[in-house]
Amino acid sequence: MIFQMMQVGPLGVNCYIVGDENSREVVVIDPGGHARQISELLNSLRLNVSAIVLTHAHFDHVMGVEGLKRATLAPLLVGEKEKRVFESVERQGEMFGIAVPPLPDPERWLNEGDVVEAGNFKLQVFEVPGHSPGSIALYNAENGVVFVGDVLMRGTIGRTDFPGGSLEELLKSIRTKLYTLPDGTKVYSGHGPMTTIGEEKLLNPFTKNYV
Ligand SMILES: [Zn+2]
């Protein structure tokens, strides 16, 4: 598996580049900014981008989309239930005093059970609403890794006070989707360090009573 991580954008979002070592096809997850640095890294590693995927459409996760799309011509994939949040990106940025580059329309809307491919590397889509209505997690069973955006973080959970957020739904998403994955699954979040499903089940104080 190709695996690269970069902290990007004004709020330091984790952007992940993952894919297939043989074909050197990759998926870029959450290019939250620094599009030029991301494309330079892609070029220096001789990687081809099959798709740009958003775990959700909060403005800090999307600020590099426009630049990266121009550089790579890769299609943009977003959770279908995130449409309304996706369309509000400029307004979200304004509330933080940040101008968000205009977003291109997604080429594909993702739903539960869809698969995103980069060569022979596959990411399975789980709908995990709660932090935002159309949040998705991307799971690669072969390598035991899941990219969860802002749903679950080491020792904590995502905020639910943004439009369309719901604590009840968030906990349900974690319990019924993420916590059914093998304990050894590595969890890569939109912010902060890596963790595992097993560690969070044991130690995360926010989900303790729900496992
Ligand atoms: Zn978010």
Residues whose N, C-alpha, C, O or C-beta is under 5 A from the ligand:
A	BS01	ZN	H58 D150
